[in-house]
Amino acid sequence: MNHDLNQIKQDYQNISVPEALKPKVTDAIAKAKADMANADGGNSRKTALPFHFPFAKTAWAAAAALALIILANSSPSISYAMEQIPVIGAMIKVVTFREYEHQDNQMEASLKIPEVQIPQDGTEGNEALENAAQELNGTIKAYTDEIIAAYEADVKAAGGEGTQAVGLDYEVVTDNDRLFSLRFRQTITMAGAAQSEKIYHIDKQAGKMVTLEDLFQEGADYKTPISENIKQQMKEQMAQDDALTYYVDSEVPEWDFKELPDQANFYVNESGKLVIVFDEYQVAPGYMGIVTFEIPTEAVAGIVKEGYLK
Amino acid sequence: MTTPNMQKMQQLVEQELLSSYDSLYRLAFTYVKNEADAMDIVQETAYKAIQNSASVKNEAFIKTWLWRIAINTSLESLRGRQREISYEAPVEYGKEDVYMDFDTIDALDVLNEKERAVVVLRYFEDRKLQEIAAALEENLSTVKSILYRSLKKMKIKLTEGELCHEP
């Protein structure tokens, strides 16, 4: 196997340096100085190596999360595509309405932006559903415009020096008699990679977009039982497997998961169970990725509206 | 006791660390091949360098001295990893880290520790053969022959001119 030296060099230069490294270096410098000062002058070299900073892991996760708000160079080209995607579900279909592709040096974006449509072929026109579809399309546009704007700003800011890859893909995660849910998966790769998801839902029967709150009776406290159930699951999983870490009862209480956010991501899985989705870093260190918890329907029995969950 | 001269050297080492920590990171990365270890190595390099900055006699050598520390720390880390292997079973997480395609960097794997340092510093960091010789505590002709040998191992063909060309 022959390799081109220039190719290797390029890959070498592409090794991206984590944002978190600089603070680590300054910490190490400060610590080295402090240790020398504490060592009564002469005995400075006695300090044992290797050393570890407390909470290094947590700090890294924080830094990595922050590292996402940065970067990169020329004007991206937008390609509009009316690519037809197979019809999903009976009543609502999804097509890739537009693709946004851009590449320049180490900056790269690839977004698939869908549109939902209500087929008009013969079936009785459902005006409410049509409106919900329009509303969802508007939401999708706002969401994806935001991602593109952030990326373009990064491209500009980095002036050709940036390294970033943004990807967005979608899938229909739920399509049953009642709910149609479209999941977006966004990946930003810089020093590390961060994934986040957004899931939008249409209640087919009511013909409107719904959020988690709408699955429950008005005024019902759904957050507490779900949050408690999640904490329970976190603890059980961590007790069973050392490799898992969630922010629960941790050394850094302010990082701990306390309660579901208002706009919690969720979907209803094939067995009709509610699944709560957390983005990377939200409730666990970055290496855990996107984490999901299936909520037993019994946990919300009595407050969930008829027809959503089984 | 710290003398003004030692303090000055420490300051220079600190400046050099802050301006070249990214090169040190890449160099470490070619050895350990993962972000977390490479970061630890740079961190440890910084710590060692500040603590021992008094041992640098000539400020012109700070850079090469830092490389040497980084290379040695990388090797320590690799050896430590071999020792740890028995009780640190690989853990499977839900999500894989996203790595770039390092197929070509893996081409460096055919090289031994010293050869790798020479290739990285000469071709990727564009350092002079003299500097590399200083960093590795070898003489110039040895470094040249290491370079020849390395490229041969990697099956990379260059013309004579390319090899000895100095930036």
Chai-1 contact restraints between the chains, C-beta under 6 A:
chainA,res_idxA,chainB,res_idxB,connection_type,confidence,min_distance_angstrom,max_distance_angstrom,comment,restraint_id
A,N2,B,K155,contact,1.0,0.0,6.0,A-B,restraint_1
A,H3,B,T104,contact,1.0,0.0,6.0,A-B,restraint_2
A,H3,B,A107,contact,1.0,0.0,6.0,A-B,restraint_3
A,L5,B,I156,contact,1.0,0.0,6.0,A-B,restraint_4
A,Q7,B,T104,contact,1.0,0.0,6.0,A-B,restraint_5
A,I8,B,T104,contact,1.0,0.0,6.0,A-B,restraint_6
A,I8,B,A107,contact,1.0,0.0,6.0,A-B,restraint_7
A,K9,B,Y123,contact,1.0,0.0,6.0,A-B,restraint_8
A,K9,B,F124,contact,1.0,0.0,6.0,A-B,restraint_9
A,D11,B,T104,contact,1.0,0.0,6.0,A-B,restraint_10
A,D11,B,I105,contact,1.0,0.0,6.0,A-B,restraint_11
A,Y12,B,F124,contact,1.0,0.0,6.0,A-B,restraint_12
A,N14,B,M100,contact,1.0,0.0,6.0,A-B,restraint_13
A,I15,B,R26,contact,1.0,0.0,6.0,A-B,restraint_14
A,I15,B,F29,contact,1.0,0.0,6.0,A-B,restraint_15
A,V17,B,D22,contact,1.0,0.0,6.0,A-B,restraint_16
A,V17,B,Y25,contact,1.0,0.0,6.0,A-B,restraint_17
A,P18,B,E35,contact,1.0,0.0,6.0,A-B,restraint_18
A,L21,B,Y25,contact,1.0,0.0,6.0,A-B,restraint_19
A,L21,B,M39,contact,1.0,0.0,6.0,A-B,restraint_20
A,K24,B,M39,contact,1.0,0.0,6.0,A-B,restraint_21
A,K24,B,Q43,contact,1.0,0.0,6.0,A-B,restraint_22
A,V25,B,Y21,contact,1.0,0.0,6.0,A-B,restraint_23
A,V25,B,A46,contact,1.0,0.0,6.0,A-B,restraint_24
A,A28,B,Q43,contact,1.0,0.0,6.0,A-B,restraint_25
A,A28,B,A46,contact,1.0,0.0,6.0,A-B,restraint_26
A,A28,B,Y47,contact,1.0,0.0,6.0,A-B,restraint_27
A,I29,B,E14,contact,1.0,0.0,6.0,A-B,restraint_28
A,I29,B,A46,contact,1.0,0.0,6.0,A-B,restraint_29
A,I29,B,I50,contact,1.0,0.0,6.0,A-B,restraint_30
A,A32,B,Y47,contact,1.0,0.0,6.0,A-B,restraint_31
A,A32,B,I50,contact,1.0,0.0,6.0,A-B,restraint_32
A,A32,B,Q51,contact,1.0,0.0,6.0,A-B,restraint_33
A,G41,B,M1,contact,1.0,0.0,6.0,A-B,restraint_34
A,S44,B,Q51,contact,1.0,0.0,6.0,A-B,restraint_35
A,P50,B,E44,contact,1.0,0.0,6.0,A-B,restraint_36
A,T189,B,V98,contact,1.0,0.0,6.0,A-B,restraint_37
A,A193,B,V98,contact,1.0,0.0,6.0,A-B,restraint_38
A,A243,B,V91,contact,1.0,0.0,6.0,A-B,restraint_39
A,Y287,B,Y93,contact,1.0,0.0,6.0,A-B,restraint_40
A,G289,B,G94,contact,1.0,0.0,6.0,A-B,restraint_41
A,G289,B,K95,contact,1.0,0.0,6.0,A-B,restraint_42
